[in-house]
Amino acid sequence: MNYEETVKYLYEQTPVFEKVGASAYKEGLTNTLALDARLGHPHRHYKTIHVAGTNGKGSVSHSLAAILQASGMRVGLYTSPHLVDFRERMRVNGECVDEEYVVDFVAKHREFFDPLHPSFFELTTAMAFDWFYRQHVDVAVMEVGLGGRLDCTNIITPSLCVITNISLDHTKLLGDTRAKIAAEKAGIIKPGVPVVVGEADEETRPVFEEKAREMNAPIFFAEDTSYIVEVSEGPGHLLYQTRNWGYVVCDLCGNYQVRNMETILHATHILRESGWNITMDDIKTGLKEVCSSTGLIGRWQVISEDPKVVVDTGHNVGGWQWISQQLCQQKCRKLRIVFGMVDDKDLDTVMGMLPPEAEYYFSRASSKRAIPEQVVWQTGECKGLQGKAFPTVPEAFEAALADASPDDFIFVGGSSYVVADLLAWLQQKDSTTR
C-alpha cells in the first residue's frame, strides 16, 4: 500500500472517534498495553509531558513543545485530531511524521494488530510512541485524546502532568458533572509526579487535590499565583506583562489564550524548578513562534484580510464562552459566521451564546457525526439568528465571501471538522491554481 491507501485502511479498518463518535471509544488499556509490548515499550526511552483537559490542551501542548524546542531539545509532539493531514498528529521539532514511516509501520505490524481490532486512536498512539523513539527525541509532549484515566496515552510515566480545565463535554463517556469529568482527567496523575492544574472550581478542585494526595504528587493550581499582570493585543500576537519575567510575546491570539498562558508559564516554572535547562530567552523565543515552530493551526487563525477571515476550532460551551465574547468585540461593518457542530455537543446552549447581530451561514462538516445543516438552521431560527443553510462548508464560506465587503469580518467555526473542511478545501484550491 502507498501512503494514501494506508491512511484509508486506518480509517476504514479501525473505529475512528472523529468519524463515528462514542462507538469508536474502547474502554480500558488492554490493546494499548499489547501494542506497547509488541513495540518494546518505546516511550520508556525518552522523557514525556502529559497534557489533559477539556479545552486548551492543544494550545498548551504546542506552546510547551515550542519552548522546549527553543531550549535546544529534540521534541516529539502528539496531538489530535488533525485538521488537514493525518501526519499532523505526530511531529518532531515541528516536522510531521514521514509518509514512508506510516506505510512501513502498518505493513510491519498489521498481522499483529488486525486480530486485536484496535481503535484508530490506539493504533496511532502506538505509532507515535514508536516514531518518537526512532527519531531519538529528548522529550515528547503527549496530548490526551479523551478523558485521561483510560486514554491510550496514559501508559506513560511523565516528568510533568498538566490539566488545563474542566467543562461539560463528552458527558456520555466521561460523566454528567464536572466532578465526574475531573475524576477521569485526574487519572493521568502519577505517583510523585508534579501536576499543574490551569483552572479549577469548588466542584473540581477537591477531586484533583484528593487524587494528588493519593498519588503523593505535588499539585499546583495556576489560579493561586498569577504570573500575568497585564495583556495587550498587537498585530498577530498578544503581549503579556508578567510579574517576574518581563514582557512575553505569543503568536496565539484568541482571548482564551490568556488562561492557557497562565497554565503554560506555571508548567514551565515547574520544569525549571525540576532542573530542566530552560532559560527565559528560551521561553520568550518559543512563545513568540508557537505556530511557526510547531505547525499549530486553527486557533483564532487569520487566513485572509479584506475581508478579515478567522477560523477557530473551539467546539463546546467552555470554548464558546470566550469565542463569542471576542466576536462581539470585533470592529467591523458586518459580522458573518459560518457555523456547524457535531452531534455530541450542546448545540442549543452554544447557539444561545452566538452574537444575534451576525449574518449566519449554517452548514454541515463532512463527518458522519455532523449535525444536518437544516437542524442547525432551525435551532438558529429559534434563537433569533438570521441566516441560510448550506450543505457543505466550502459552499457556506463562498456565500459569506460573496456577500462580504472589505470591512466585514468572517468567522468560520463551531467544530474542528468545520475548520478542517475549509482549510482542506483552501489548500486543494491553492494547489490547483499554482
PAVEXSE-293318 format. One record per atom (N, C-alpha, C): x, y, z. Coordinates in steps of 0.001 Angstrom, whole numbers, plus 500000, padded with zeros to 6 digits. Last residue first. Layout:
N
XYZ
...
//
This chain:
434
498135526783491184
499573527075491052
500078526736489644
495593525992491519
495792527276490818
497260527627490647
495643523719492994
495167523594491608
495379524891490813
496456524561495499
497348523693494742
496947523584493271
494254526079496358
495535526733496137
496454525891495260
492344524074496650
492106525158495692
493406525856495338
493491522635498725
493291521997497428
493108523049496334
493383524584500739
494668524005500333
494568523371498947
490642525013500932
491513526113500533
492864525608500048
489854522461501830
489349522994500555
490229524123500046
491158522344504303
491473521346503276
491036521841501896
489913524484505612
491352524531505371
491764523537504286
487204523577505679
487569524817504991
489056524835504653
487381521187507145
486823521186505787
487250522428505014
488414522137509586
489189521202508771
488701521191507327
486280523676510529
487553524322510212
488380523433509296
484461521566510884
484111522695510029
485391523401509576
485850520069512732
485633519498511407
485157520542510410
485805521475515058
487108521256514428
486927520809512989
483067523777515125
483574522406515204
484943522350514559
482740526439515104
481687525643515726
482109524206515927
483660528401512185
483922527528513322
482689526816513825
484724531389510846
484361530018510483
484680529107511662
483849534775510297
484346533756511232
483835532391510783
484568537766508764
484011536427508573
484675535466509554
483759541098508719
484548540100509452
483854538753509286
484070543851506343
483327542850507115
484300541899507807
485380545550504630
485441545851506062
484506544977506896
484887544604502012
486234544520502589
486314544779504090
481753542731502266
482538543871501784
483896543827502484
480218539593501459
481016540472502322
481626541642501563
478972537760499857
478138538789500498
478958539885501175
481053536054499147
480362536805498092
479535537948498669
481663534953501634
482667535773500949
482011536635499871
479370533474502106
479740534550503029
480708535518502365
479560531661499970
478408532560500065
478719533745500977
481907530332500632
481861531093499387
480691532077499384
481043529086503015
482108530092503044
482088530953501787
479128527304502063
478750528332503039
479777529454503058
480726525723500410
479608526473499836
479169527600500775
482549524608502323
483020525495501255
481909526317500613
480645523097503920
481351524249504470
481896525154503369
477493522164502422
478919521959502688
479533523238503228
474799522953502308
475132521539502514
476604521254502801
473511525685504206
474307525238503061
474790523814503326
470979527991505179
471635526704505348
472338526292504055
471108531407506392
470690530375505459
471494529096505710
469905533688508987
470862533122508059
470251532092507146
469682535047512223
469280535149510823
470337534553509908
468542533923515297
469722534105514448
469302534046512982
466680533302517238
466647534629516643
467846534943515775
466595530780518063
467398531680518885
467419533100518315
465179529534516082
464568529591517418
465309530552518347
467102529688514070
465855530438513933
465176530618515293
468963527826515040
469305529239514957
468076530124514852
467524525504514650
467893525888516015
468248527364516065
467432525543511848
466184525636512619
466450526036514064
470203525271511254
469464526465510823
468187526649511645
470667522718512284
471406523863512828
470666525157512490
468962521287510624
468734521261512074
469433522448512730
470159521743508175
468794522206508387
468441522243509875
472632520500508392
472582521956508334
471175522503508559
472953517850510769
472476518359509480
472278519871509507
475942517535512601
474507517805512683
474048518373511344
478353515024511981
477919516412511815
476399516524511899
479228512461511998
478737512990513261
478192514408513130
480325511988509580
479069511301509879
478430511839511147
481510514955508070
481688513918509091
480329513287509348
481945517522506725
481949516213506063
482326515119507050
479675519806508395
481013519308508057
480903517923507421
477151521955507345
477424520622507875
478823520195507427
475987525283508267
476493524254507376
476736522951508111
474780528598507988
474769527325508710
475153526188507754
475674531515508165
475761530582507050
475912529195507683
474311534599509417
474791533225509584
474697532415508294
475235537756510570
474585537029509486
475183535628509468
474832539029513966
475597538493512840
474683537900511766
473453539747516209
473524540738515134
474236540220513890
473673537790518154
472427537865517382
472500538813516196
476421535687518695
476005537096518544
474761537215517665
475676532741520642
476149533382519417
475627534807519289
474621531369522733
475729532265523048
476192533062521823
472807529606521760
472288530676522597
473341531696522970
474464527778520640
473798528716519742
473121529854520508
475244526383522960
476225527163522201
475535528183521308
472800525166523702
473468526133524583
474450526994523821
472237523533521429
471282524531521896
471956525592522758
474480521789521168
474135522751520120
473255523871520656
476682520387522773
475467521046523243
475096522171522280
477816517478520913
477994518789521528
476642519415521875
477665515265519387
477849515047520822
478088516359521568
477361515951516640
476197515515517416
476421515221518893
478915519116515711
478722517668515627
477805517207516753
478109522178513890
478574521423515050
478363519930514804
478764525321512187
478224523968512240
478778523256513455
478924528416510407
478806527684511669
478211526289511458
480161531461509577
479938530126509008
480010529158510176
479120534701510060
479596533498510744
479171532241509998
479930538104509878
479363536954509159
479973535673509716
479332541356510786
479896540097511249
479168538952510546
480022544382509173
479084543279509353
479844542025509772
482030546283509728
480735546706509203
479674545646509465
483752546018512922
483583545731511507
482218546224511054
485482545155515515
485023546410514924
484956546211513411
484708542623517819
485253542984516518
484632544273515999
483532541746520119
484486542850520243
485014543339518899
482086539516519516
481333540741519811
482243541965519916
484153537664519352
483435538049518143
482682539360518341
484809537393522046
485774538012521140
485117538440519828
482516536109523037
482938537402523583
483876538124522617
482631533734521612
481503534643521422
481842536051521911
484986532607522657
484905532967521239
483793533976521001
484370532129525379
485429533066525008
485295533535523568
482321530340525291
482211531452526229
483218532547525879
483224528349523616
482417529419523043
482138530554524011
484566526575525319
485302527337524322
484526528534523800
482435525568526876
483585526211527507
484372527069526538
480780524398524907
480312525551525684
481477526304526305
482848523643521997
481939523309523097
481600524568523893
484787524249520108
483654523411519705
482705523034520832
487341525988518424
486511525897519633
485180525238519323
488884526417516180
488383525065516407
487575524908517684
488492529134513951
488848528667515289
488146527344515570
489446531576511529
488900530257511852
489339529886513262
488690534657509961
489303533965511092
488636532604511262
489205537131507632
488614535811507836
489394535095508931
488483540386506593
489230539558507524
488483538251507755
487933540913503058
487551540969504476
488436540058505330
490650541720504327
489833542457503342
488930541565502511
492735538779504737
492315540128505109
491428540705503994
492925535360505972
492959536384504920
492482537720505490
493186533841508211
493592533225506953
493534534188505772
494038533806511495
493641534726510428
494125534141509110
492923531691513973
493871531832512876
493306532756511799
492144530717516488
491944532108516119
492943532489515019
493707527969515617
493399528663516869
493362530166516602
494518526661513280
493119526578513684
492774527222514999
497723525066513839
496775525809513028
495392525740513684
501150524572514550
499792524706515080
498931525553514147
503806524097513949
502801523809512936
501365523931513414
505906524798515573
505239523510515842
504195523140514795
506924527214514686
507865526170515095
507215524814515326
504730528809514026
505729528512513002
506654527369513397
503286528887516475
502686528362515242
503744527957514220
505149529966518351
504489528677518570
503991528085517255
506932532150518658
506820531445517373
506202530056517531
506984533180521176
506847534132520078
506558533436518753
507538531032522780
506169531548522767
505933532524521616
510330530675522291
509359529636521995
507959530180521857
511462533093523214
511612532690521811
510545531673521427
510751533002525935
510292534107525093
510376533756523610
512027530632526767
510579530813526947
510057531881525997
514692531207526182
514032530065525544
512509530215525607
515144533344527884
515200533576526444
514526532431525685
515032532010530301
513983532968529993
513971533289528508
515890528512529726
516181529887530110
514991530784529808
515963525352530896
515122526241530097
515359527666530581
516849522537531756
517652523685531324
516855524541530338
515217521288534625
515274521346533167
515981522633532750
514898521197537369
516239521039536819
516339521048535307
512509521797538460
512880520383538484
514229520126537828
512197524446537898
512466524087539288
512922522644539420
511527524132535189
512783524799535568
513179524459537003
509027522881535478
510112522195534770
511461522806535132
507640524918536794
507864523643537482
508977522857536806
507616526886534757
508286527154536037
508588525851536780
506023525626532872
507430525891532557
508228526163533834
503591525645534214
504208524368533849
505694524550533570
503147528415534396
503291527611535609
503975526286535304
502956529052531678
504022529646532485
504230528879533783
500665527533530938
501959527312530288
503102527836531153
498647528697532535
498978527274532670
500362526982532112
498652531301531532
498929531064532954
499349529612533179
497902530717528882
499244531224529159
499607531073530636
495236529976529080
496227528972528709
497637529429529062
494147532471529641
494072531415530648
495109530323530353
494749533664527166
495287534260528397
495259533227529524
493378532396525169
494788532031525343
495399532646526601
490869533420524843
491001532281525756
492454531901526009
491233535255522796
491085535737524177
491315534626525190
493748534206520430
492410534129520988
492360534641522419
496442534194519457
495728535452519661
494326535361520254
499743533290519644
498387532746519755
497482533874520242
502294534296519759
501581534434518487
500217533743518480
503371536295522465
502928534989521990
502079535175520736
505888537834524418
505030537921523237
504648536502522809
506410539155527580
506424537931526781
505438538099525640
508322541207529739
507317541088528695
507520539809527885
509274539905532982
509221540962531981
508110540722530966
509000537995534923
509793537651533741
509738538710532652
507282538497537036
508716538343537337
509598538221536102
504745539056535970
505108539562537286
506620539548537520
504483540172532534
504481539165533591
505034539746534886
502535541267530027
503436541786531048
503367540823532221
502184539977526826
501932539748528247
502991540460529090
500638540484523839
501791540905524633
501433540798526109
499724538460521136
499342539049522412
500621539357523185
499661538977517523
500219538461518779
499499539070519977
498854540237515180
499301538847515115
499896538305516392
499413543316516405
499150542636515128
499739541216515119
498457543000519910
499186543612518810
498867542885517527
496886543595523004
496859542922521705
497635543716520681
497962542963526371
497553543870525293
497683543143523961
497635542323529802
497685541766528453
497232542825527470
499295542148532980
498502542873532001
498678542232530629
500362540174534653
499904541434535221
498943542139534262
500672536752535264
500359537779534268
499771539011534949
500919534784537098
502162535295536528
501915536524535661
499118534251540080
499100534711538690
500469535225538273
498453531650541970
499526532642541836
499592533071540383
496153530141541727
496567530581543059
497626531675543013
495742529251539175
494929530375539632
495379530917540990
497288526982538929
497748528209538280
497000529428538788
498080524880541479
496938525478540797
497358526837540245
499912521963541808
499997523412541725
498806523920540913
500989519199543756
499984519794542875
500034521309542963
503007516322544022
502899517762544263
501921518388543269
501574513244544892
502062514068543785
501937515547544144
500586510972546141
501727511685546731
502409512559545677
498269509951545224
499462509633544437
500731510252545026
496489511019547074
496541509560546901
497826509130546199
496862513736546578
497237513163547879
497405511649547769
495805513847543976
497212514186544189
497701513637545530
493136513225544505
493930512326543664
495425512584543860
492436515454546075
492349514108546628
493203513130545830
492787517565544257
493574517524545496
493580516123546091
490887516967542287
492314516992541945
493178516869543200
488553517202543833
488841515958543109
490328515874542792
488572519862544735
488735518763545703
489064517418545037
488193521197542164
489453521293542910
489605520175543949
485581520904541174
486665520085540619
487948520104541456
483896522590542642
483468521227542336
484630520344541904
485054525047542852
484733524356544100
484291522911543864
487471524804540139
486432525482540902
486092524643542126
490322525539538041
489517524642538878
488456525471539583
492819525595535558
491609526199536106
490841525148536894
495340524149535437
495161525510534941
493989526228535574
497424522361537460
496027522485537062
495786523941536672
500229520349537273
499761521727537209
498326521713536714
501929517969539203
500810518249538303
500422519712538421
504814515838539626
504103517110539829
503018517316538789
504720512511540683
504912513386539521
504152514694539729
504162510692542703
505326511553542830
505553512532541698
502233508678540654
502925508779541942
504162509663541869
500273510752538354
501104509583538680
501835509779540009
497307511631536765
498237511960537844
498948510693538307
495367510881535009
496737510937534480
497762511225535572
492943511064536306
493537509741536159
494930509751535574
491827513491536105
492811513322537171
493477511956537111
489883512999534178
491087513738533789
492203513538534816
488019511653535824
488600510984534655
489886511674534214
487442513643537673
487997512378538149
488641511604537003
486285515576536030
487569515864536669
488233514582537157
483871514308535483
484826514518534395
486215514793534957
482733514445538034
482974513142537400
483998513262536278
482617517240538369
483389516422539311
483712515057538701
480888518089536386
482299518486536286
483160517645537221
478738515385535308
479054516512536190
480523516857536020
478389513137533779
477495514265533535
477658515411534526
481046511336532117
480242511698533279
479483512982533040
482327510429529843
483156510837530979
482367511180532233
480448509713527915
481589508841528153
482314509152529462
478549511647527864
478091510259527793
479210509275528128
479999514044527795
479363513624529048
478879512178529028
481728515558526200
481778514088526153
481124513478527396
481753518191528593
481967517752527218
482156516243527242
481746520705530786
480901519576530381
481075519292528893
485188521310531725
483815521743531457
483047520548530928
488246522066533205
487153521092533125
485868521813532757
491718522497532222
490451522934532805
489416521834532635
494390521274531995
494095522675531679
492848523180532392
496783519601533617
495337519513533366
494844520945533192
499839517989533228
499130519267533128
497660518973532852
502640516423534716
501257516319534244
500641517720534236
506001515560534051
505049516572534486
503679516250533902
507270513318533277
508007514193534190
507086515256534773
505152510340533138
505727511609532667
506564512314533726
504868507321532207
505176507936533496
505891509243533180
502178506155530074
503468506797530308
503623507184531779
499720505297529562
500667504256529994
502035504862530300
497855507079528510
498058507021529959
498880505826530432
497129507248525897
498403507875526267
498777507624527725
494586506144525819
495722505350525340
497076505930525744
492668506734528800
493161507160527500
494413506382527117
491574506328531241
491603505184530334
492080505569528939
492058508899532416
492281507649533157
492435506448532232
491289510726530295
492622510659530884
492903509306531481
489355512156527913
489379511826529337
490786511877529889
491007511600524943
489681511696525560
489783511284527022
493797512134524357
492748512161523347
491377512397523948
496378514179525717
495347513161525929
494288513282524834
499443514824524204
498106515337524499
497132514176524641
502700514785525134
501609513896524738
500271514493525172
505797515631524160
504615516225524774
503415515457524238
508823513998524740
507604514041523929
506481514659524749
512344514514524552
511097514583525301
509936514574524309
514321513855522798
514685514020524207
513439513973525086
514019511410520170
513614512642520839
514138512659522271
514755509573518090
515684509920519184
515307511244519853
513081508518516257
513611509840515960
514524510383517069
512260506226517456
513122506097516285
513730507428515865
510606507372519416
511796506593519801
512777506517518642
508610508487517823
509446509357518650
510723508635519083
507494506150516723
508133507155515862
509062508048516661
506386504912518984
507464504260518239
508221505264517378
504398506752519742
505426506328520697
506637505761519962
502880506770517328
503593507963517789
504701507607518770
501825504169517272
502670504638516176
503513505832516612
500224504246519540
501356503310519486
502350503735518409
498383506137518568
499190506419519767
500417505518519811
497230504809516425
498054505982516153
498893506386517363
495872502734517802
496915502427516828
497819503626516573
494059504098519401
495001503147519999
496177502896519064
492629505483517437
493469506227518370
494471505314519076
491288503420516102
492178504303515356
493144505005516313
491293500470518181
490682501692517660
491745502474516890
492124497074517196
492318498306517970
491535499460517365
491838494208516755
490795495182516407
490942496462517235
493625492151517017
493288492929518217
492073493827517992
494123491176514460
493288490367515370
492870491104516645
495748493432513535
494447493109512943
493581492251513866
498251493547514785
497141494332515335
495790494044514696
499852491613513404
499694491572514861
498445492322515301
499742492282510760
499347490922511128
499151490786512632
500804494927510846
499398494679510550
498945493285510975
503399495706511143
502684495245512334
501229494850512074
504422496447508628
505218495598509518
504384494969510620
502491498138507521
502872496908506819
503571495929507765
502468500222509390
501269499414509180
501619498091508514
505112501161509078
504604500736510380
503402499819510216
505285501916506373
506099500795506870
505571500268508198
503501504107506301
503287502929505446
504026501718506004
504748505829508135
503362505405508348
503079504133507556
507247506227506873
507175505553508169
505765505033508432
506505507606504571
507124506279504453
507048505510505761
505663510051505542
504688509158504923
505228507733504871
507001511081508686
507198510742507279
506091509825506775
505364513461510790
505882512115510579
505976511833509080
506196516963510455
505257515849510506
505966514519510266
508188519030512475
508090518288511217
507163517089511379
508452520117515014
507554520762514065
507360520025512756
510072518309516375
510533519681516126
509753520336514995
508022515968515076
509292516098515790
509899517434515383
504589514990515394
505641515845514841
506896515733515695
501514513660514726
502814513391515355
503909514152514643
499305514709513418
499142514168514771
500475513923515476
499758515348510800
499820516434511790
499819515906513221
499200513197509199
500556513287509744
500717514420510750
496634513584508171
496836512647509275
498182512844509964
495880516912507359
496669515726507027
496861514877508283
494004518756508474
494124518558507026
494786517226506687
493715518351511274
492769519166510524
492814518883509020
493691515733513750
494351516521512725
493290517306511957
492456516145517169
492528515485515865
493399516286514909
495699515584518747
494574515143517914
493398516103518133
499289515125519114
498026515819519348
496937515227518455
502524514966520178
501408514127519752
500105514804520126
505793515698519528
504510516313519885
503397515464519296
509217515612520537
508076514976519896
506796515632520391
512134517476520223
510836517367520883
509802516669520001
515261518015521307
514568517391520186
513229516911520750
516192521180522800
515798519778522858
515193519324521531
516689523885522845
517671523015522202
517332521544522232
514788525593523667
515859525305524636
516903524355524075
512969525546521636
513825526726521731
514989526499522698
511667523167522319
512460523235521098
513436524403521159
510361524047524621
511380523005524736
512267522961523496
508588525909523466
509575526340524468
510708525327524573
507065524211521817
507826525317521229
508918525806522181
505860522531523712
506777521955522729
507655523052522121
504229524396524984
505311523754525738
506334523142524795
502538524965522801
503351526019523403
504509525441524209
501263522507522279
502114523113521257
503039524174521849
499899522208524764
500865521207524300
501818521799523269
498216524455524780
499226524284525840
500302523306525393
496620523908522531
497438525124522580
498545525013523615
495445521471523406
496227521539522177
497146522745522163
494069522147525735
495208521238525834
496065521214524567
491844523818525566
493172524419525679
494331523455525674
489365521995527434
489749522978526409
491181523431526642
489653519761529213
488540519883528280
488884520809527130
492675517814529724
491788518938529971
490685518988528935
496243517014529718
494816516675529634
493998517937529861
499453516079528900
498544517217528955
497106516763528730
502612515118530000
501260514647529708
500279515801529907
505818514645528790
504949515573529499
503530515247529053
508647512422529009
507343512816528485
506702513869529387
511874511256527887
511005511928528845
509674512266528186
512492507991526501
512582509446526473
511625510022527525
512046505299526675
513382505721526258
513529507236526174
509508504495527064
510402504458528234
511798504998527922
508181504356524692
508058505607525459
508950505626526690
508502501707523692
509367502798523209
509324504059524063
508028498846524336
507846499959525276
508687501184524889
508123497090522166
509256497174523086
509231498366524009
505946496649520600
506925497619520102
508129497791521029
504472494856522117
504906494457520785
506040495354520288
503812496504524275
504718495372524470
505297494904523133
502011498231522977
503231498760523584
504259497658523800
499952496502522291
500710497166521237
502041497688521765
499109495832524886
499558494789523964
500406495387522844
498335498314525880
499438497605526527
499991496503525628
496182498846524147
497326499754524213
498540499055524814
494389496790524755
495001496867523429
496248497728523429
493853497492527503
494340496171527108
495042496213525757
492800499672528764
494112499833528140
494692498518527627
489384500920528563
490436500031529040
491703500168528212
486996501247526041
487327501460527440
488369500442527891
487126502722523044
487348501416523660
487813501633525097
485096504465520894
485801504547522171
485906503170522798
483482504345518726
484907504104518489
485711504066519784
481014505088519593
481199503677519261
482655503331518981
481098507885519854
481295507044521036
481537505576520714
482132508714516494
481772509086517852
482013507993518875
482877508416513864
481658507722514304
481282507995515749
485070510186513375
484112509860512319
482794509320512880
486567510473515639
486229511684514902
485155511426513846
486996507802516326
486080508632517119
485635509855516348
487069505076514274
487626506418514402
486625507307515133
487981501698514254
486949502678514625
487568504044514927
489743500578511369
489775500843512810
488704501876513144
489404500401508654
489541499161509407
489572499354510913
489235502984507611
488173502016507315
488222500781508184
491487504396508467
490146504933508679
489065503871508549
493561502706507614
493428503052509028
492029503567509348
493112502726504824
492976501478505589
492768501782507075
493755505369504290
492387504899504025
492115503614504793
496467505264504883
495602506100505707
494142505694505519
497245503502502796
497468503144504196
496562503953505121
496650504909500491
495964503639500739
496094503222502201
498460507032500768
497014507293500706
496217506037501025
500958505622500726
500524506392501896
499014506608501896
500438502288499285
501111503574499375
500536504358500559
500834498798500000
500000500000500000
500870501252500000
//
